Amino acid sequence: MVTTSIAGTLSASLRQLLDFAWIQTRSCAFAIALMSGVAASALLPGLPVARYDLLVVYGVLLTLLFWLRGWENGRDVAVIAVCHVIGLAFELVKVSLGSWSYPEPAVLKFAGVPLYGGFLYAAVGSYVCRAWHLFDLELVRYRPRATAVVAAAVYVNFFSHHWLPDARWLLAALLLAVTAGTSVRYTVHTTRRRMPLALSFVLIGFFLWVAENLATYLGAWRYPYQLDGWQPVGVEKFGAWALLISVTFVLAAVTRSCRRPASACE
């Protein structure tokens, strides 16, 4: 009897885990499609058009497809577009400072940054928006103003640390402080669960770091130490992504009203 109970519990837990993984995969649909395009473009020989330019067209078509198929609504597309713009701004500064580069030629390229670079950030925005729908996310004790202020400071620090002292550890502490007690409710196979918001940032940051390793391997962009041959992305980027995801999250949260009384935003 006890053995049967344990087996049933393990079976239910495994099903929950598989369902969770499947929803996460569906949430990453745009990113998976984009990276597949990057990989395919690297394998196509003798392209008549610059690879980066083809990826701009591909990114636009992907965005239209997801919108027309109803996989993302107008509100989601707006969030994704903003992620694209702030991502391009981020790229322009970082590339100009030599943090990384896009070594291949392209027509749709400004100050060393191809326009398709913004789609890499748009993919993160798409993930957050789709996860919000598919997991039926609900914020509990979320502090929108305080979290937005810290997220904005995180974004600015990624520029300013080139000239001013790097405040990322202070900002990490502040982010933990403003998200203390904040959790995310989500549904997996009819079961409602809860996760601390700060933990979700860490987990997403880790998988974005893994994705960055894949993207640089496929030649989406290159760090200086990868120009003579691919090398793994430094683990410090894991922490950078865990902080930076707060910016995308805040943008997505702004377009969604808090539910009351369960998720009482403060």
Rosetta blueprint (number, residue, H / E / L):
1 M L
2 V H
3 T H
4 T H
5 S H
6 I H
7 A H
8 G H
9 T H
10 L H
11 S H
12 A H
13 S H
14 L H
15 R H
16 Q H
17 L H
18 L H
19 D H
20 F H
21 A H
22 W H
23 I H
24 Q H
25 T H
26 R H
27 S H
28 C L
29 A H
30 F H
31 A H
32 I H
33 A H
34 L H
35 M H
36 S H
37 G H
38 V H
39 A H
40 A H
41 S H
42 A H
43 L H
44 L L
45 P L
46 G L
47 L L
48 P L
49 V L
50 A L
51 R H
52 Y H
53 D H
54 L H
55 L H
56 V H
57 V H
58 Y H
59 G H
60 V H
61 L H
62 L H
63 T H
64 L H
65 L H
66 F H
67 W H
68 L H
69 R L
70 G L
71 W L
72 E L
73 N L
74 G H
75 R H
76 D H
77 V H
78 A H
79 V H
80 I H
81 A H
82 V H
83 C H
84 H H
85 V H
86 I H
87 G H
88 L H
89 A H
90 F H
91 E H
92 L H
93 V H
94 K H
95 V H
96 S H
97 L L
98 G L
99 S L
100 W L
101 S E
102 Y L
103 P L
104 E L
105 P L
106 A L
107 V L
108 L L
109 K E
110 F E
111 A L
112 G L
113 V E
114 P E
115 L L
116 Y L
117 G H
118 G H
119 F H
120 L H
121 Y H
122 A H
123 A H
124 V H
125 G H
126 S H
127 Y H
128 V H
129 C H
130 R H
131 A H
132 W H
133 H H
134 L H
135 F L
136 D L
137 L L
138 E E
139 L E
140 V E
141 R L
142 Y L
143 R L
144 P H
145 R H
146 A H
147 T H
148 A H
149 V H
150 V H
151 A H
152 A H
153 A H
154 V H
155 Y H
156 V H
157 N H
158 F H
159 F H
160 S H
161 H L
162 H L
163 W L
164 L L
165 P L
166 D L
167 A L
168 R H
169 W H
170 L H
171 L H
172 A H
173 A H
174 L H
175 L H
176 L H
177 A H
178 V H
179 T L
180 A L
181 G L
182 T L
183 S E
184 V E
185 R E
186 Y E
187 T E
188 V E
189 H L
190 T L
191 T E
192 R E
193 R E
194 R E
195 M E
196 P E
197 L H
198 A H
199 L H
200 S H
201 F H
202 V H
203 L H
204 I H
205 G H
206 F H
207 F H
208 L H
209 W H
210 V H
211 A H
212 E H
213 N H
214 L H
215 A H
216 T H
217 Y H
218 L L
219 G L
220 A L
221 W L
222 R E
223 Y L
224 P H
225 Y H
226 Q H
227 L L
228 D L
229 G L
230 W L
231 Q L
232 P L
233 V L
234 G L
235 V L
236 E H
237 K H
238 F H
239 G H
240 A H
241 W H
242 A H
243 L H
244 L H
245 I H
246 S H
247 V H
248 T H
249 F H
250 V H
251 L H
252 A H
253 A H
254 V H
255 T L
256 R L
257 S L
258 C L
259 R L
260 R L
261 P L
262 A L
263 S L
264 A L
265 C L
266 E L
